Amino acid sequence: MSINVKQLAAEKAVEYVEDGMKVGLGTGSTAYWAIRKLGERVSEGLKITAVATSRASEEQARELGIPLVAFGDIDSLDLTIDGADELDSSLQLIKGGGGALLREKIVASNSTRMIVIADEGKVVSTLGKFPLPVEIVPFAWEWTVAELAKLGCQPELRRSGEELYRTDNGNYIADCRFEAIEAAPKLALTIQNIPGVVDHGLFIGIAAMAIVGKLDGSIEIIEAQPKN
């Protein structure tokens, strides 16, 4: 029987959720399994409140009976569980393959702790093979994309069928192919300073722990190093 490594990692992460917690729900194929397991625990009596990072995750949570609250009704979260498209041993991440990078970053940054869940194929020595998603405003997008290209990448606007893909916020996503990102913190700052950029998929210094599911059925825990 084959092992669902995404489910393995996700269900392990849900073990860290405790009664009374305010929880951020991630987006994507791995976060799906975390939300499903969380729904099971809620049906068994776990008392939590949650916010979602996308419409899809919000709909899934509602269907499972997970209590959702408005962002204006809470000031912070205890824990966010979310996936990643790539991560390295320093817990630097590329996120945004599912298109929710801005909402995911807002939620994760306002959490006491972020746990990343992934399969072993997402762990890399150097970020960049996965195209870096950058959320940009539609106005003068051509200029924004041209500025991104000056950073040494090949940016391409994401599409949904024949149309340009739009995020839940109404923006475009430029998927930027760098192949290798040697200095992620520096690149993150440079991209953020380009007019027209809303945010990018580099998550630096945000994740506290990664739970990685492996094909042999084991789990690897990667924890962030304490800041000096």
N, C-alpha and C positions, 0 to 999 in steps of 0.2 A: 504494500500500500504506500503510495507516495505521500510525502509530508508537505503540508501547506505551511511553508516557513513564515509567510506573512502573518497567518493566523497564530502561529506559535509565538512570535514576538509580540503581537498585539495583545493576546490574552495574558501573557506574562506582565505586560505593562499595566493592565487593568487591576492586577493584584495590589498595586500601589495606591489605588483609590480607596479612601476611607470615608466612613460616615461623616456627614456634615461638610464635605469638601465642595468647593466651587471649581468646576472642571471645564477646561476648554477642549472642544471636540475638533479634531483635525479633519482634513479632506484627502480623499484618494483611496486607492485600492487596499492599502494596509490599514489606514485609519478606519475603513469600513468595518474591519474585523474587531477593532477595539470598541467601536460604538455598539456593535452587535453584542459583544460580551458584556459591556456595561449595561445594556438593556436587560440582559439575563439577570445580572446582579441586582438591578433596580426592582425587577419583578420578584426577587427573592427577599426584598426588604431593605436594600441599601438606600440610604437617604442622601441624595446629592442634589445640587442644582448645576445647570450647564449652560454654556453658550456655544454656538457653532460657527465655524469659519467659512461656511458656504451654504447655499440654499439646499444642495444635495444632502449634506450632513445634517442640516436642520430637519429636513423632511424625514430622514431615516430615524433620527432621534425621536421625533414626535410619534412616528409609527410604533416605536418600541416602548413608548411611555416614559422616556427620560424627561424629567422636568426642565424646561428651558426658561431662562429669565432674560429680560432686556438688559443690554449693556449699561443703560443708565441706572439700573437698580443695584449694581454692584460696583465696587471700586477696583477690585483686583481678583485674580484667580489663584487657587492653591496649586493647581496642576493642569498642564496641557499635554495631551498625548497626540502626536502627529507623526506622519511618515516623512521620508526624505528621498530625493532622487539620487543624491550622492552624499556620502559623509566620509570624513577622514578620521584618523586616530586622535586628532585634536578637537573633534566634534565641530568642525567647520562643515556647513551644509550647503548644498544646492537644493532649493525647493521651488515649486511653481509649475511642475509638469501638469498638475491638474487645474492650473489657472487661478488658484486662490492665494497666491503668495502674499499679497498685501494684507488681507484679512488674517492670514496665518501668522504673519509677523506681528501685527497689532496684538493679537491674542497671546502669542507666546511671550512677547516682551512685557506683557502685563500679568504674567504668571510668576509665582514664587519659584516654580520648577517646571521645566519642559523635558519630557521624556520622548526621545525619538525612537520610532520603531521601524525596522527594515529587515529585508532578507540579506544574506551575506553578499549577494551580487552588487549591492549598493555601496559597499565599503571599498574605498579606493585609497591609493597612496597619495595621489594628487588630484584635486578637483579639476573638472573641465571637460571630460569626455562627454558628459551630458550637457546639452546646450543650456546656457544660463538664461532663464526667463527674466525679462525686464518689462515691467508694466509701464506703458507710456500713454499720455493723453492723445486722443485722435487729432487734435489741432496741430497742424504743421508736423505731422508724424515723420514726414520725409526728412526734415532737418534733424530731428532727434535720432533717427536711424543712422543718418550720415555721421553724426557725432559718435555714436556707438561704434561704427565701423573704424573710426580713427584709433580705437583702443586695440586694434589687431584682431578683431573677431569678424565673423561673417553673420551679420544680423538678418533675420528673416521673420517677417510678420506671420504670426500663427493664423491658420485658417480653420474654419469650421465648414466643411463642404465647399461651396462656391464663395461663401462670404468670409470676411475677415472675422476672426474670433474676437468676441467681446467678453471681458470679465464680468463678474457680478456687479462691478462698479462702473461698467460701461466703457472701460478702457481697452486698448489693444495690448497684445504681448509680442515683444520682439524676442525671439529665441536666438541667442548669440553663441555661435560656435567658436570657442577659444582653444579647444583640444587640451590645453593644460593651463591651469591658473596657479602660478607659483607664489603670488603674494595676494591672497584673497582679501585681507583687511584693506590694503591700499586700493585694490580694484573696486571694492565696495564703496569706498569714499568717493573715488573718482566718478563712478557711475551716478551716484546719488546727487552729485553736483551738476549734472547735465540738465539744463532746462528742458522740461517736457517729460522727464522721468518721474514717475510716481514712486516707484520702489523697485527693488530687484530681489532675485531669489537667493542671494548670498546671506546666510544666517551665521553671523560671527559672534561668538561669546554669548549665545542665547541658550543653547541646549545644555542641560545638566547631566544627562545620561542618555546613552543609546542602548537599546535592547535589540540584538541582532539574532534572527533565527537562522539556523543552519540546516543543510540538507540531511545531516546525520541525526537530526532530532535534538541537537544540543542548542544552548543559548549562550551567546557571548554578551557580557555587560561591559560597556565602555563608559567610564565616568570622566567628567571634565576635571582638569587639574585645578587646584585652588589658585585663585588670583593672588599675586604678590602685593 
